[in-house]
Amino acid sequence: MPAYQISKDSTIAEIIGHYPYLVDVLVGEYGFHCVGCFASEFETLAEGAVVHGLNDEELEELIQTLVERVQQQN
């Protein structure tokens, strides 16, 4: 289990700070181009999901994908 738990309340900057390799998932698979934007410092994953048109089910899928990639790296 990873030391830092990814949740809908995690900021995008926190996630990238702990797991830089997740940029590929966030940008490439989900279109979160905000990873390099100042908004990533305060925007949560849930808020980013709304901005990028993801519904609750898709947000949960995103979180699960991120957690699985972290587990694969460990």
C-alpha positions in Angstrom: 0.0 0.0 0.0 1.4 3.4 -0.9 2.5 5.8 1.8 0.4 8.6 0.3 -3.2 7.8 -0.3 -4.8 9.3 -3.5 -8.3 10.4 -3.0 -10.8 12.8 -4.6 -9.6 15.4 -2.1 -6.0 15.2 -3.1 -4.7 18.2 -5.0 -3.3 17.5 -8.4 0.1 19.0 -7.3 0.2 16.6 -4.3 -0.4 13.6 -6.4 2.3 14.6 -8.9 4.7 15.6 -6.1 4.5 12.1 -4.6 4.2 10.2 -7.9 5.6 12.2 -10.9 5.1 9.3 -13.3 1.3 9.7 -12.9 1.5 12.8 -15.2 1.2 10.4 -18.1 -2.1 9.1 -16.8 -3.5 12.5 -15.9 -2.6 14.2 -19.1 -2.5 11.4 -21.6 -5.5 9.3 -20.5 -7.7 11.9 -18.8 -6.8 15.3 -20.4 -5.7 16.9 -17.2 -3.4 19.4 -18.8 -3.6 21.5 -15.6 -0.7 19.5 -14.1 1.7 22.3 -15.1 -0.8 25.1 -14.2 -0.8 27.1 -11.0 -4.4 25.8 -10.4 -3.0 22.3 -9.7 -1.7 23.7 -6.4 -5.2 24.1 -5.0 -7.4 22.2 -7.4 -8.5 18.8 -6.0 -8.9 15.7 -8.2 -12.7 16.0 -7.8 -12.7 19.6 -8.8 -10.5 18.8 -11.8 -12.8 16.0 -12.8 -15.7 18.5 -12.9 -13.8 21.0 -15.0 -12.8 18.2 -17.4 -16.3 16.8 -17.7 -15.9 13.6 -15.7 -18.8 12.2 -13.8 -18.6 10.5 -10.4 -18.1 7.1 -11.9 -15.3 8.3 -14.1 -13.7 10.0 -11.2 -13.7 6.8 -9.3 -12.2 5.0 -12.3 -9.5 7.7 -12.5 -8.6 7.2 -8.8 -8.5 3.4 -9.2 -6.2 3.8 -12.3 -3.9 6.1 -10.4 -3.7 3.7 -7.4 -3.1 0.7 -9.7 -0.2 2.5 -11.4 1.3 3.4 -8.0 1.0 -0.3 -7.0 2.7 -1.4 -10.2 5.6 0.9 -9.5 6.2 -0.4 -6.0 
